[in-house]
Amino acid sequence: MFLAVQATVPDTGEWNWIKGLIITGACLLCLLIIPRTIRYPDVGRKTPLPFPLLFNNPSIASFMAAMSAGHLIGIGTVLGLSNLGII
């Protein structure tokens, strides 16, 4: 059964710097948006990020949530653009 699933997965090509930039951009976008939408973003230890007003001085938990969401959105974008043939 694993071989049947493996045969249906399309080839996404090799890793290059454009895919890395897309994931980095998605992570930064999520880091700008998500700490502002969390109900209690300041609970817990703070991250030593530069520009505390820009990044809303997030706690470690909200930083990790933003990075997780950024990776999910970035990987979905890379896979979608690869399947469309744009990347």
N, C-alpha and C positions, 0 to 999 in steps of 0.2 A: 504494500500500500504506500510506503514511503517513496518508492521509486516512481509510482504513478503520480504522486503530488509533485515530486521533484521535476518530472518531465514537463509539467504545465507552467512552471515559473519562468517568466521571460528573462532574458539576459539584460542586465542593467548596465553593462559596460564596466570599464575599469574606473577606479577612483581617480579623480583629478581635483585641482584646486577650485574649480567652479562649484563643485558639489560641497566642498568644505566652506566656501563663502556663503552659500545658500543656508547651510545649517547654522553658521555663525550669525548671519543676519536674522534668522528666525529666533535664535536664542536671545540676541540683544533686543529684538522687538518685544519678546515675551518678558524680558527683564525690565523693560520700560513700562509695560502695561500691568502685569500681574501683581506686583507689590502694591499698586494703587487700588486694586479691586479686592484684595483679601481683607476680611473684616478686621483682623487684629495683626497687621503686618509687623508691628514693633515688639511683639512678645518674644522674648528669648535674646540670645546673644546676637550682636550685630556683625555684619560682614564688613571687612575693611575695603570696601569699594571706593574708588575715587568718585568725585562729584556726587556727594550725598543728596543734594537737592534734585539732581537729574534722575538718579535711580531710587529716590524716595527712602534711602537708608534702610534697606530691607534686613530682616533677621535671617539667620542661616536657613530656617525652615522655608521662608518665602523665596529665598534665593534658589534653594534646591527645587522647589515647586516650579519656579520660572524656567530653570534650566531643563527640567524634565519635559515640561510642555514645549519648550523651544526645540528640543531634540525630536519630539514626536511630530511637531508641525514641519520641521526641516526635513526629516526623513520622508514624510509623506509627500512633501513638495518635490524632493529629489526623485522619488520613485514615480510620481505622476509625470514630471517633466521628462524623465527617461523613457517612460512608456509612450509618451506622445512623440518622442524623437527630437525634442527641442535641445536636450543636453546630449 
